[in-house]
Amino acid sequence: MTPEEFRRHGHAAIDWIADYYSRLESFPVLSQVKPGEIRAALPAEPPERGEPFEDVLRDLDEVIMPGITHWQHPSFFAFFPSNTSGPAILGDLLASGLGVQGMIWATSPAATELETHVLDWFARLLGLPTAFRSDGPGGGVIQHSASDAALVAVLAALHRASGGRTEREGVAAGRFAVYTSAQTHSSVEKACRVAGLGSDALRKLSTDAEHAARPEHLRELIEADVAAGITPALVVASIGATGTGAIDPVRELAAIAHEHGAWAHVDGAWAGVAAVCPEFAWLTDGLELVDSFATNPHKWLLTNFDCDTFWVADRSALVGALSILPEYLRNAATESGAVIDYRDWHVQLGRRFRALKLWAVLRWYGAEGLREHIRGHVALAQQFASWVAADERFELLAPHRLALVTFHLRAGDDATRALMDRVNDSGQAYLTHTSVNGQFALRMAIGSPQTQARHVRAAWEALAAGAGGAA
Protein backbone atom coordinates (compact mmCIF):
# COMPACT_ATOMS: atom_id res chain seq x y z
CA MET A 1 0.00 0.00 0.00
CA THR A 2 1.61 3.24 -1.12
CA PRO A 3 1.35 6.42 0.96
CA GLU A 4 -1.27 7.77 -1.45
CA GLU A 5 -3.28 4.54 -1.28
CA PHE A 6 -3.00 4.65 2.50
CA ARG A 7 -4.25 8.24 2.50
CA ARG A 8 -7.30 7.33 0.41
CA HIS A 9 -8.21 4.17 2.30
CA GLY A 10 -7.36 5.80 5.61
CA HIS A 11 -9.90 8.54 4.93
CA ALA A 12 -12.46 5.84 4.15
CA ALA A 13 -11.68 4.01 7.40
CA ILE A 14 -11.96 7.20 9.46
CA ASP A 15 -15.25 7.99 7.73
CA TRP A 16 -16.47 4.49 8.56
CA ILE A 17 -15.64 4.98 12.26
CA ALA A 18 -17.28 8.41 12.35
CA ASP A 19 -20.39 7.00 10.66
CA TYR A 20 -20.41 4.12 13.14
CA TYR A 21 -20.62 6.51 16.08
CA SER A 22 -23.34 8.55 14.38
CA ARG A 23 -25.51 5.43 13.92
CA LEU A 24 -24.53 3.58 17.11
CA GLU A 25 -27.99 3.73 18.65
CA SER A 26 -29.50 1.95 15.65
CA PHE A 27 -27.81 -1.33 16.66
CA PRO A 28 -29.02 -3.79 19.30
CA VAL A 29 -26.56 -3.48 22.18
CA LEU A 30 -25.94 -7.23 22.49
CA SER A 31 -24.96 -9.19 19.39
CA GLN A 32 -27.81 -11.40 18.17
CA VAL A 33 -25.76 -14.05 16.30
CA LYS A 34 -25.54 -17.71 17.24
CA PRO A 35 -22.24 -19.55 17.92
CA GLY A 36 -20.37 -20.26 14.68
CA GLU A 37 -22.44 -17.88 12.57
CA ILE A 38 -19.59 -15.43 11.88
CA ARG A 39 -17.14 -18.15 10.88
CA ALA A 40 -19.73 -19.69 8.57
CA ALA A 41 -19.90 -16.38 6.68
CA LEU A 42 -16.12 -16.29 6.12
CA PRO A 43 -14.29 -18.05 3.26
CA ALA A 44 -12.81 -21.40 4.20
CA GLU A 45 -9.47 -20.59 2.53
CA PRO A 46 -7.30 -17.46 2.75
CA PRO A 47 -7.17 -15.30 -0.41
CA GLU A 48 -4.61 -16.32 -3.02
CA ARG A 49 -4.41 -12.80 -4.44
CA GLY A 50 -4.69 -9.47 -2.70
CA GLU A 51 -8.13 -7.89 -2.41
CA PRO A 52 -9.16 -4.23 -2.48
CA PHE A 53 -9.49 -2.51 0.88
CA GLU A 54 -13.03 -1.53 -0.14
CA ASP A 55 -13.89 -5.23 0.12
CA VAL A 56 -12.61 -5.28 3.70
CA LEU A 57 -14.88 -2.39 4.65
CA ARG A 58 -17.80 -4.05 2.86
CA ASP A 59 -17.30 -7.29 4.78
CA LEU A 60 -16.90 -5.30 7.97
CA ASP A 61 -20.49 -4.13 7.49
CA GLU A 62 -21.94 -7.36 6.17
CA VAL A 63 -20.06 -10.06 8.10
CA ILE A 64 -18.42 -8.57 11.18
CA MET A 65 -20.96 -6.04 12.44
CA PRO A 66 -23.72 -8.59 13.16
CA GLY A 67 -21.30 -10.26 15.59
CA ILE A 68 -20.35 -7.09 17.45
CA THR A 69 -21.60 -6.39 20.96
CA HIS A 70 -21.46 -2.62 21.04
CA TRP A 71 -19.37 -1.65 24.05
CA GLN A 72 -19.58 2.04 23.15
CA HIS A 73 -23.38 1.95 22.86
CA PRO A 74 -25.10 4.47 25.17
CA SER A 75 -27.24 1.62 26.57
CA PHE A 76 -24.28 -0.65 27.37
CA PHE A 77 -24.47 -1.10 31.15
CA ALA A 78 -22.72 -4.48 31.44
CA PHE A 79 -19.48 -5.49 33.15
CA PHE A 80 -17.63 -2.17 33.50
CA PRO A 81 -17.32 0.38 30.70
CA SER A 82 -14.52 0.04 28.18
CA ASN A 83 -14.27 3.65 27.13
CA THR A 84 -12.86 5.09 24.01
CA SER A 85 -12.97 8.58 22.55
CA GLY A 86 -11.93 10.51 19.45
CA PRO A 87 -8.56 11.68 20.79
CA ALA A 88 -7.76 8.20 22.12
CA ILE A 89 -8.54 6.56 18.78
CA LEU A 90 -6.37 9.10 16.98
CA GLY A 91 -3.57 8.65 19.50
CA ASP A 92 -3.72 4.90 18.94
CA LEU A 93 -3.66 5.44 15.17
CA LEU A 94 -0.55 7.57 15.47
CA ALA A 95 1.10 4.89 17.64
CA SER A 96 0.26 2.26 15.04
CA GLY A 97 1.62 4.50 12.29
CA LEU A 98 4.92 5.03 14.07
CA GLY A 99 5.18 1.31 14.77
CA VAL A 100 7.47 1.85 17.75
CA GLN A 101 8.68 -1.14 19.76
CA GLY A 102 9.58 0.61 23.00
CA MET A 103 11.11 -2.25 24.96
CA ILE A 104 14.08 -0.19 26.11
CA TRP A 105 14.83 3.53 26.15
CA ALA A 106 17.30 3.24 23.29
CA THR A 107 14.73 1.75 20.89
CA SER A 108 12.74 5.03 21.00
CA PRO A 109 13.57 7.50 23.77
CA ALA A 110 10.33 9.44 23.23
CA ALA A 111 8.20 6.35 23.87
CA THR A 112 9.77 5.86 27.29
CA GLU A 113 10.06 9.48 28.34
CA LEU A 114 6.52 10.42 27.29
CA GLU A 115 5.15 7.45 29.24
CA THR A 116 7.11 8.42 32.33
CA HIS A 117 5.95 12.01 32.06
CA VAL A 118 2.28 11.16 31.39
CA LEU A 119 2.23 8.75 34.33
CA ASP A 120 3.61 11.54 36.53
CA TRP A 121 0.90 13.88 35.22
CA PHE A 122 -1.77 11.32 35.92
CA ALA A 123 -0.42 10.64 39.41
CA ARG A 124 -0.79 14.36 40.14
CA LEU A 125 -4.35 14.42 38.78
CA LEU A 126 -5.31 11.50 41.02
CA GLY A 127 -3.58 12.99 44.06
CA LEU A 128 -1.29 9.98 44.49
CA PRO A 129 1.55 10.05 47.04
CA THR A 130 4.75 11.64 45.75
CA ALA A 131 6.60 8.31 46.14
CA PHE A 132 4.72 7.04 43.08
CA ARG A 133 6.26 9.66 40.82
CA SER A 134 9.38 9.08 38.77
CA ASP A 135 11.49 11.68 40.60
CA GLY A 136 11.34 9.49 43.72
CA PRO A 137 12.06 5.83 44.44
CA GLY A 138 8.97 4.62 42.57
CA GLY A 139 7.26 5.48 39.31
CA GLY A 140 4.53 4.47 36.90
CA VAL A 141 4.17 2.28 33.83
CA ILE A 142 1.34 1.33 31.47
CA GLN A 143 0.38 -2.33 31.74
CA HIS A 144 -2.04 -4.17 29.49
CA SER A 145 -4.69 -4.54 32.19
CA ALA A 146 -5.27 -4.76 35.94
CA SER A 147 -4.69 -8.51 35.58
CA ASP A 148 -1.12 -7.84 34.42
CA ALA A 149 -0.72 -5.36 37.28
CA ALA A 150 -1.84 -8.01 39.78
CA LEU A 151 0.64 -10.50 38.34
CA VAL A 152 3.64 -8.19 38.51
CA ALA A 153 2.60 -7.18 42.05
CA VAL A 154 2.70 -10.87 42.99
CA LEU A 155 6.14 -11.27 41.39
CA ALA A 156 7.54 -8.16 43.10
CA ALA A 157 6.07 -9.32 46.42
CA LEU A 158 7.66 -12.75 46.06
CA HIS A 159 11.00 -11.19 45.13
CA ARG A 160 10.96 -9.10 48.28
CA ALA A 161 9.59 -11.81 50.57
CA SER A 162 12.18 -14.35 49.40
CA GLY A 163 15.13 -12.00 49.30
CA GLY A 164 15.34 -12.55 45.55
CA ARG A 165 15.50 -16.34 45.74
CA THR A 166 12.28 -17.11 43.87
CA GLU A 167 13.82 -16.06 40.54
CA ARG A 168 16.52 -18.72 40.98
CA GLU A 169 14.84 -21.43 43.02
CA GLY A 170 11.21 -21.16 41.91
CA VAL A 171 8.21 -21.10 44.19
CA ALA A 172 7.60 -24.11 46.43
CA ALA A 173 3.95 -24.87 47.26
CA GLY A 174 2.94 -23.78 50.73
CA ARG A 175 5.77 -21.32 51.29
CA PHE A 176 3.90 -18.07 50.61
CA ALA A 177 0.35 -16.74 50.98
CA VAL A 178 -1.67 -14.00 49.27
CA TYR A 179 -4.68 -12.31 50.89
CA THR A 180 -7.63 -10.55 49.33
CA SER A 181 -11.36 -10.04 49.69
CA ALA A 182 -13.89 -12.49 48.33
CA GLN A 183 -15.16 -9.48 46.34
CA THR A 184 -11.84 -8.90 44.57
CA HIS A 185 -11.47 -9.57 40.87
CA SER A 186 -10.59 -13.13 39.77
CA SER A 187 -7.33 -11.78 38.29
CA VAL A 188 -5.67 -12.12 41.71
CA GLU A 189 -6.32 -15.85 41.79
CA LYS A 190 -5.11 -16.18 38.20
CA ALA A 191 -1.96 -14.25 39.13
CA CYS A 192 -1.30 -16.77 41.91
CA ARG A 193 -1.62 -19.61 39.42
CA VAL A 194 0.58 -17.99 36.78
CA ALA A 195 3.26 -17.13 39.34
CA GLY A 196 3.40 -20.76 40.45
CA LEU A 197 1.86 -20.25 43.88
CA GLY A 198 -1.35 -22.05 42.98
CA SER A 199 -4.89 -21.21 44.04
CA ASP A 200 -4.31 -22.81 47.45
CA ALA A 201 -2.00 -19.92 48.35
CA LEU A 202 -4.88 -17.45 48.11
CA ARG A 203 -6.72 -16.53 51.31
CA LYS A 204 -10.18 -14.96 50.95
CA LEU A 205 -11.08 -12.29 53.49
CA SER A 206 -14.61 -12.10 54.86
CA THR A 207 -16.49 -8.85 54.30
CA ASP A 208 -18.67 -6.50 56.30
CA ALA A 209 -22.20 -5.26 55.68
CA GLU A 210 -20.91 -2.97 52.90
CA HIS A 211 -18.96 -5.85 51.26
CA ALA A 212 -15.57 -4.40 52.26
CA ALA A 213 -12.76 -6.64 53.50
CA ARG A 214 -12.53 -7.03 57.28
CA PRO A 215 -9.06 -6.07 58.62
CA GLU A 216 -9.52 -8.24 61.73
CA HIS A 217 -9.94 -11.30 59.51
CA LEU A 218 -6.74 -10.44 57.66
CA ARG A 219 -4.88 -10.30 60.95
CA GLU A 220 -6.28 -13.69 61.97
CA LEU A 221 -5.31 -15.33 58.69
CA ILE A 222 -1.80 -13.90 58.67
CA GLU A 223 -1.14 -14.90 62.26
CA ALA A 224 -2.30 -18.46 61.53
CA ASP A 225 -0.04 -18.65 58.46
CA VAL A 226 2.98 -17.29 60.32
CA ALA A 227 2.43 -19.85 63.06
CA ALA A 228 2.38 -22.55 60.38
CA GLY A 229 5.66 -21.34 58.86
CA ILE A 230 4.03 -19.72 55.80
CA THR A 231 5.30 -16.29 54.70
CA PRO A 232 2.67 -13.59 54.03
CA ALA A 233 3.74 -12.20 50.65
CA LEU A 234 0.95 -9.96 49.35
CA VAL A 235 -2.27 -8.27 50.47
CA VAL A 236 -4.59 -6.95 47.72
CA ALA A 237 -7.23 -4.34 48.54
CA SER A 238 -9.95 -3.23 46.13
CA ILE A 239 -11.24 0.23 45.34
CA GLY A 240 -14.46 -0.54 43.46
CA ALA A 241 -14.83 -4.33 43.50
CA THR A 242 -16.38 -5.80 40.36
CA GLY A 243 -19.58 -7.23 41.81
CA THR A 244 -20.66 -4.53 44.22
CA GLY A 245 -18.26 -1.60 43.85
CA ALA A 246 -17.03 -2.24 47.40
CA ILE A 247 -14.28 -0.02 48.79
CA ASP A 248 -11.86 -1.85 51.08
CA PRO A 249 -10.27 -0.10 54.10
CA VAL A 250 -6.89 0.39 52.43
CA ARG A 251 -5.18 2.10 55.35
CA GLU A 252 -5.97 -0.65 57.83
CA LEU A 253 -5.18 -3.51 55.45
CA ALA A 254 -1.86 -1.97 54.39
CA ALA A 255 -0.81 -1.37 57.99
CA ILE A 256 -1.40 -5.04 58.86
CA ALA A 257 0.41 -6.17 55.70
CA HIS A 258 3.49 -4.15 56.58
CA GLU A 259 3.55 -5.41 60.16
CA HIS A 260 4.37 -8.78 58.62
CA GLY A 261 6.55 -7.61 55.74
CA ALA A 262 3.92 -8.30 53.06
CA TRP A 263 3.52 -6.22 49.90
CA ALA A 264 0.32 -4.12 49.81
CA HIS A 265 -1.30 -3.69 46.38
CA VAL A 266 -4.48 -1.76 45.60
CA ASP A 267 -6.65 -2.70 42.61
CA GLY A 268 -8.60 0.40 41.61
CA ALA A 269 -9.18 -0.82 38.05
CA TRP A 270 -12.61 0.74 37.55
CA ALA A 271 -13.10 3.25 40.36
CA GLY A 272 -9.59 4.62 40.86
CA VAL A 273 -9.85 7.10 38.00
CA ALA A 274 -12.72 8.88 39.80
CA ALA A 275 -10.12 10.43 42.09
CA VAL A 276 -9.55 13.06 39.39
CA CYS A 277 -12.57 14.73 41.06
CA PRO A 278 -11.73 16.45 44.36
CA GLU A 279 -14.96 15.16 45.93
CA PHE A 280 -13.73 11.59 45.36
CA ALA A 281 -10.24 12.15 46.77
CA TRP A 282 -11.25 9.85 49.64
CA LEU A 283 -10.74 6.96 47.22
CA THR A 284 -6.97 7.37 47.58
CA ASP A 285 -6.97 7.44 51.38
CA GLY A 286 -4.21 5.22 52.70
CA LEU A 287 -2.28 4.92 49.44
CA GLU A 288 0.76 6.46 51.12
CA LEU A 289 1.06 3.12 52.97
CA VAL A 290 0.86 0.80 49.94
CA ASP A 291 3.53 -0.59 47.66
CA SER A 292 1.61 -0.49 44.39
CA PHE A 293 -1.61 0.85 42.88
CA ALA A 294 -3.36 0.24 39.56
CA THR A 295 -6.28 1.86 37.77
CA ASN A 296 -7.58 1.61 34.21
CA PRO A 297 -8.16 4.69 32.05
CA HIS A 298 -9.45 2.17 29.49
CA LYS A 299 -12.43 1.46 31.72
CA TRP A 300 -13.90 4.79 32.75
CA LEU A 301 -11.58 7.51 31.49
CA LEU A 302 -12.03 7.80 27.74
CA THR A 303 -8.90 5.87 26.72
CA ASN A 304 -9.35 2.83 24.52
CA PHE A 305 -8.15 -0.60 25.56
CA ASP A 306 -5.52 -1.47 26.61
CA CYS A 307 -4.25 1.04 29.17
CA ASP A 308 -3.75 0.12 32.81
CA THR A 309 -1.73 2.66 34.80
CA PHE A 310 0.36 0.97 37.48
CA TRP A 311 2.57 2.66 40.05
CA VAL A 312 5.04 1.39 42.62
CA ALA A 313 6.32 3.31 45.63
CA ASP A 314 9.75 1.66 45.28
CA ARG A 315 10.66 0.19 41.90
CA SER A 316 13.62 -1.85 43.16
CA ALA A 317 11.63 -5.01 43.96
CA LEU A 318 9.69 -4.84 40.69
CA VAL A 319 12.81 -4.41 38.57
CA GLY A 320 14.66 -6.98 40.63
CA ALA A 321 11.95 -9.56 39.99
CA LEU A 322 11.66 -8.94 36.25
CA SER A 323 15.04 -7.76 34.97
CA ILE A 324 17.00 -10.03 32.65
CA LEU A 325 19.59 -8.40 30.40
CA PRO A 326 20.72 -10.55 27.47
CA GLU A 327 23.70 -9.41 25.44
CA TYR A 328 21.58 -8.28 22.47
CA LEU A 329 19.81 -5.67 24.64
CA ARG A 330 22.95 -4.16 26.14
CA ASN A 331 23.57 -0.52 25.21
CA ALA A 332 25.30 2.54 26.58
CA ALA A 333 22.14 4.24 27.87
CA THR A 334 21.07 1.18 29.86
CA GLU A 335 24.56 0.65 31.24
CA SER A 336 24.68 4.28 32.40
CA GLY A 337 21.71 3.78 34.73
CA ALA A 338 20.35 7.16 33.63
CA VAL A 339 17.26 5.82 31.82
CA ILE A 340 14.21 3.67 32.50
CA ASP A 341 13.89 0.46 30.51
CA TYR A 342 10.24 -0.51 30.83
CA ARG A 343 10.97 -4.07 29.73
CA ASP A 344 11.88 -4.57 33.42
CA TRP A 345 8.48 -3.39 34.66
CA HIS A 346 6.23 -6.10 33.21
CA VAL A 347 6.23 -9.64 31.86
CA GLN A 348 6.48 -8.98 28.13
CA LEU A 349 9.58 -7.62 26.44
CA GLY A 350 7.88 -5.85 23.54
CA ARG A 351 5.62 -2.89 24.12
CA ARG A 352 3.49 -0.51 22.07
CA PHE A 353 3.61 3.28 22.30
CA ARG A 354 0.46 3.33 24.47
CA ALA A 355 1.32 6.60 26.16
CA LEU A 356 0.34 8.48 22.99
CA LYS A 357 -3.37 7.77 23.42
CA LEU A 358 -3.41 8.68 27.13
CA TRP A 359 -1.43 11.83 26.35
CA ALA A 360 -3.98 12.75 23.66
CA VAL A 361 -6.87 12.22 26.09
CA LEU A 362 -5.32 14.29 28.88
CA ARG A 363 -4.56 17.13 26.51
CA TRP A 364 -7.93 17.12 24.70
CA TYR A 365 -10.16 16.96 27.78
CA GLY A 366 -7.97 18.54 30.44
CA ALA A 367 -8.65 17.94 34.12
CA GLU A 368 -12.01 19.71 33.99
CA GLY A 369 -13.24 17.65 31.05
CA LEU A 370 -12.28 14.41 32.81
CA ARG A 371 -14.07 15.52 35.97
CA GLU A 372 -17.20 16.41 34.03
CA HIS A 373 -17.16 12.95 32.44
CA ILE A 374 -16.99 11.17 35.83
CA ARG A 375 -19.46 13.44 37.60
CA GLY A 376 -22.08 13.01 34.91
CA HIS A 377 -22.10 9.23 35.25
CA VAL A 378 -22.15 9.32 39.04
CA ALA A 379 -25.19 11.61 38.93
CA LEU A 380 -26.98 9.27 36.49
CA ALA A 381 -26.27 6.28 38.73
CA GLN A 382 -27.65 8.06 41.77
CA GLN A 383 -30.82 8.86 39.83
CA PHE A 384 -31.16 5.24 38.74
CA ALA A 385 -30.63 4.03 42.31
CA SER A 386 -33.38 6.35 43.52
CA TRP A 387 -35.83 4.73 41.06
CA VAL A 388 -34.84 1.25 42.25
CA ALA A 389 -35.25 2.26 45.91
CA ALA A 390 -38.69 3.76 45.26
CA ASP A 391 -40.06 0.61 43.58
CA GLU A 392 -41.16 -1.97 46.14
CA ARG A 393 -40.53 -4.81 43.66
CA PHE A 394 -36.79 -4.09 43.68
CA GLU A 395 -34.09 -3.93 46.35
CA LEU A 396 -30.64 -2.32 46.38
CA LEU A 397 -27.98 -4.81 47.51
CA ALA A 398 -24.85 -2.65 47.89
CA PRO A 399 -23.80 0.96 48.44
CA HIS A 400 -23.76 2.99 45.21
CA ARG A 401 -21.24 5.74 45.86
CA LEU A 402 -20.03 5.97 42.26
CA ALA A 403 -21.55 4.77 38.98
CA LEU A 404 -22.41 1.14 39.75
CA VAL A 405 -25.81 0.09 41.11
CA THR A 406 -26.28 -3.52 42.28
CA PHE A 407 -29.88 -4.65 42.84
CA HIS A 408 -32.39 -7.48 42.40
CA LEU A 409 -36.06 -8.32 42.33
CA ARG A 410 -37.45 -9.21 45.73
CA ALA A 411 -39.27 -12.06 43.96
CA GLY A 412 -35.98 -13.98 43.93
CA ASP A 413 -33.17 -15.32 41.78
CA ASP A 414 -35.23 -16.90 39.00
CA ALA A 415 -37.31 -13.76 38.51
CA THR A 416 -34.21 -11.55 38.51
CA ARG A 417 -32.39 -13.72 35.98
CA ALA A 418 -35.45 -13.86 33.73
CA LEU A 419 -35.76 -10.07 33.87
CA MET A 420 -32.11 -9.63 32.85
CA ASP A 421 -32.54 -12.05 29.95
CA ARG A 422 -35.67 -10.28 28.71
CA VAL A 423 -34.01 -6.87 28.69
CA ASN A 424 -30.76 -8.13 27.13
CA ASP A 425 -32.51 -10.20 24.45
CA SER A 426 -34.60 -7.20 23.45
CA GLY A 427 -31.49 -5.32 22.35
CA GLN A 428 -32.65 -2.24 24.26
CA ALA A 429 -29.90 -2.45 26.89
CA TYR A 430 -27.26 -4.82 28.20
CA LEU A 431 -26.73 -5.60 31.89
CA THR A 432 -24.69 -8.33 33.55
CA HIS A 433 -25.04 -10.03 36.92
CA THR A 434 -23.18 -10.94 40.07
CA SER A 435 -23.85 -12.79 43.31
CA VAL A 436 -24.38 -10.85 46.56
CA ASN A 437 -24.69 -12.90 49.74
CA GLY A 438 -25.70 -15.85 47.61
CA GLN A 439 -28.39 -13.92 45.77
CA PHE A 440 -28.50 -13.40 41.98
CA ALA A 441 -28.11 -9.65 41.40
CA LEU A 442 -28.10 -7.24 38.47
CA ARG A 443 -25.37 -4.69 37.89
CA MET A 444 -26.11 -1.32 36.27
CA ALA A 445 -22.66 0.05 35.36
CA ILE A 446 -22.91 3.50 33.79
CA GLY A 447 -19.84 4.70 31.93
CA SER A 448 -20.18 5.10 28.18
CA PRO A 449 -19.27 8.59 26.91
CA GLN A 450 -22.41 8.38 24.75
CA THR A 451 -24.79 7.70 27.66
CA GLN A 452 -27.29 10.41 28.48
CA ALA A 453 -30.13 10.64 30.99
CA ARG A 454 -32.63 9.40 28.40
CA HIS A 455 -30.72 6.13 27.96
CA VAL A 456 -30.67 5.45 31.69
CA ARG A 457 -34.39 6.29 31.91
CA ALA A 458 -35.14 3.93 29.00
CA ALA A 459 -33.20 1.11 30.68
CA TRP A 460 -35.14 1.63 33.91
CA GLU A 461 -38.45 1.66 32.05
CA ALA A 462 -37.52 -1.61 30.32
CA LEU A 463 -36.61 -3.17 33.68
CA ALA A 464 -39.73 -1.89 35.39
CA ALA A 465 -41.99 -3.09 32.55
CA GLY A 466 -40.25 -6.46 32.42
CA ALA A 467 -40.67 -6.94 36.16
CA GLY A 468 -44.44 -6.93 35.77
CA GLY A 469 -46.20 -7.67 39.04
CA ALA A 470 -43.19 -9.35 40.67
CA ALA A 471 -43.24 -9.00 44.43
C-alpha positions, -999 to 999 in steps of 0.1 A, spaced: 0 0 0 16 32 -11 14 64 10 -13 78 -14 -33 45 -13 -30 47 25 -43 82 25 -73 73 4 -82 42 23 -74 58 56 -99 85 49 -125 58 41 -117 40 74 -120 72 95 -153 80 77 -165 45 86 -156 50 123 -173 84 123 -204 70 107 -204 41 131 -206 65 161 -233 86 144 -255 54 139 -245 36 171 -280 37 187 -295 19 156 -278 -13 167 -290 -38 193 -266 -35 222 -259 -72 225 -250 -92 194 -278 -114 182 -258 -140 163 -255 -177 172 -222 -195 179 -204 -203 147 -224 -179 126 -196 -154 119 -171 -182 109 -197 -197 86 -199 -164 67 -161 -163 61 -143 -180 33 -128 -214 42 -95 -206 25 -73 -175 27 -72 -153 -4 -46 -163 -30 -44 -128 -44 -47 -95 -27 -81 -79 -24 -92 -42 -25 -95 -25 9 -130 -15 -1 -139 -52 1 -126 -53 37 -149 -24 47 -178 -40 29 -173 -73 48 -169 -53 80 -205 -41 75 -219 -74 62 -201 -101 81 -184 -86 112 -210 -60 124 -237 -86 132 -213 -103 156 -203 -71 175 -216 -64 210 -215 -26 210 -194 -17 241 -196 20 232 -234 20 229 -251 45 252 -272 16 266 -243 -7 274 -245 -11 311 -227 -45 314 -195 -55 332 -176 -22 335 -173 4 307 -145 0 282 -143 36 271 -129 51 240 -130 86 225 -119 105 194 -86 117 208 -78 82 221 -85 66 188 -64 91 170 -36 86 195 -37 49 189 -37 54 152 -5 76 155 11 49 176 3 23 150 16 45 123 49 50 141 52 13 148 75 19 178 87 -11 198 96 6 230 111 -23 250 141 -2 261 148 35 262 173 32 233 147 17 209 127 50 210 136 75 238 103 94 232 82 63 239 98 59 273 101 95 283 65 104 273 51 75 292 71 84 323 59 120 321 23 112 314 22 87 343 36 115 365 9 139 352 -18 113 359 -4 106 394 -8 144 401 -43 144 388 -53 115 410 -36 130 441 -13 100 445 15 100 470 48 116 457 66 83 461 47 70 431 63 97 408 94 91 388 115 117 406 113 95 437 121 58 444 90 46 426 73 55 393 45 45 369 42 23 338 13 13 315 4 -23 317 -20 -42 295 -47 -45 322 -53 -48 359 -47 -85 356 -11 -78 344 -7 -54 373 -18 -80 398 6 -105 383 36 -82 385 26 -72 420 27 -109 430 61 -113 414 75 -82 431 61 -93 464 77 -128 461 110 -112 451 110 -91 483 96 -118 506 122 -143 494 151 -120 493 153 -126 455 155 -163 457 123 -171 439 138 -161 405 165 -187 410 148 -214 430 112 -212 419 82 -211 442 76 -241 464 40 -249 473 29 -238 507 58 -213 513 39 -181 506 4 -167 510 -17 -140 493 -47 -123 509 -76 -105 493 -114 -100 497 -139 -125 483 -152 -95 463 -118 -89 446 -115 -96 409 -106 -131 398 -73 -118 383 -57 -121 417 -63 -159 418 -51 -162 382 -20 -142 391 -13 -168 419 -16 -196 394 6 -180 368 33 -171 393 34 -208 404 19 -203 439 -13 -221 430 -49 -212 440 -43 -228 474 -20 -199 484 -49 -175 481 -67 -165 513 -102 -150 509 -111 -123 535 -146 -121 549 -165 -89 543 -187 -65 563 -222 -53 557 -209 -30 529 -190 -58 513 -156 -44 523 -128 -66 535 -125 -70 573 -91 -61 586 -95 -82 617 -99 -113 595 -67 -104 577 -49 -103 610 -63 -137 620 -53 -153 587 -18 -139 587 -11 -149 623 -23 -185 615 0 -187 585 30 -173 603 24 -199 631 24 -225 604 57 -213 589 40 -197 558 53 -163 547 27 -136 540 37 -122 506 10 -100 493 -23 -83 505 -46 -69 477 -72 -43 485 -100 -32 461 -112 2 453 -145 -5 435 -148 -43 435 -164 -58 404 -196 -72 418 -207 -45 442 -183 -16 439 -170 -22 474 -143 0 488 -119 -18 511 -103 -1 541 -69 4 524 -52 21 553 -60 -7 578 -52 -35 555 -19 -20 544 -8 -14 580 -14 -50 589 4 -62 557 35 -42 566 35 -54 602 44 -88 586 65 -76 557 39 -83 531 35 -62 499 3 -41 498 -13 -37 464 -45 -18 456 -66 -27 426 -86 4 416 -92 -8 380 -126 7 376 -131 33 404 -96 46 409 -98 71 380 -127 89 398 -101 104 421 -96 131 394 -126 147 411 -117 164 444 -150 152 459 -137 116 454 -102 122 468 -112 99 496 -107 70 472 -70 74 476 -70 74 514 -42 52 527 -23 49 494 8 65 511 11 31 530 9 8 499 35 -6 477 16 -5 444 -16 9 429 -34 2 396 -63 19 378 -76 16 342 -82 47 320 -95 22 295 -124 15 317 -139 48 328 -116 75 315 -120 78 277 -89 59 267 -93 28 245 -82 -6 256 -55 -15 266 -43 10 292 -38 1 328 -17 27 348 4 10 375 26 27 401 50 14 426 63 33 456 97 17 453 107 2 419 136 -19 432 116 -50 440 97 -48 407 128 -44 386 147 -70 406 119 -96 400 117 -89 362 150 -78 350 170 -100 327 196 -84 304 207 -106 275 237 -94 254 216 -83 225 198 -57 246 230 -42 261 236 -5 252 253 25 266 221 42 279 211 12 299 246 7 312 247 43 324 217 38 347 203 72 336 173 58 318 142 37 325 139 5 305 102 -5 308 110 -41 297 119 -46 334 85 -34 347 62 -61 332 62 -96 319 65 -90 281 96 -76 264 79 -58 235 56 -29 241 35 -5 221 36 33 223 5 33 245 13 66 262 3 85 230 -34 78 234 -34 87 271 -14 118 264 -40 128 237 -69 122 261 -53 143 289 -46 171 265 -79 171 247 -102 170 278 -80 185 304 -87 179 341 -120 197 340 -132 176 311 -123 144 328 -141 155 360 -172 164 340 -172 129 324 -170 112 358 -195 134 376 -221 130 349 -221 92 352 -222 93 390 -252 116 389 -270 93 365 -263 63 387 -277 81 418 -308 89 398 -312 52 387 -306 40 423 -334 63 435 -358 47 411 -348 13 423 -352 23 459 -387 38 453 -401 6 436 -412 -20 461 -405 -48 437 -368 -41 437 -341 -39 464 -306 -23 464 -280 -48 475 -248 -27 479 -238 10 484 -238 30 452 -212 57 459 -200 60 423 -215 48 390 -224 11 398 -258 1 411 -263 -35 423 -299 -47 428 -324 -75 424 -361 -83 423 -375 -92 457 -393 -121 440 -360 -140 439 -332 -153 418 -352 -169 390 -373 -138 385 -342 -116 385 -324 -137 360 -355 -139 337 -358 -101 339 -321 -96 329 -325 -121 300 -357 -103 287 -340 -69 287 -308 -81 271 -325 -102 245 -346 -72 235 -315 -53 223 -327 -22 243 -299 -24 269 -273 -48 282 -267 -56 319 -247 -83 335 -250 -100 369 -232 -109 401 -239 -128 433 -244 -109 466 -247 -129 497 -257 -158 476 -284 -139 458 -285 -134 420 -281 -97 414 -281 -72 385 -254 -47 379 -261 -13 363 -227 1 354 -229 35 338 -198 47 319 -202 51 282 -193 86 269 -224 84 247 -248 77 277 -273 104 285 -301 106 310 -326 94 284 -307 61 280 -307 55 317 -344 63 319 -351 39 290 -332 11 307 -351 16 339 -385 17 321 -375 -16 303 -366 -32 337 -397 -19 354 -420 -31 325 -402 -65 324 -407 -69 362 -444 -69 358 -462 -77 390 -432 -93 407 -432 -90 444 
